[in-house]
Amino acid sequence: MVHRTEPERFAEAVARQGYATDPQYAGKLKSIIRRHVSPLLTPVNP
């Protein structure tokens, strides 16, 4: 997977390649990523 460390770029690529029929798909998916996935990818300082 090309964008495995960049989930927002993955969302854009999925939409661009025509896998989504909703024109707002990338934006919606990026919103979900920011809210739920990004906090998990942010390193925590001990």
Secondary structure, 3 states (H helix, E strand, C coil): CCCCCCHHHHHHHHHHCCCCCCCCHHHHHHHHHHHHHHHHHCCCCC
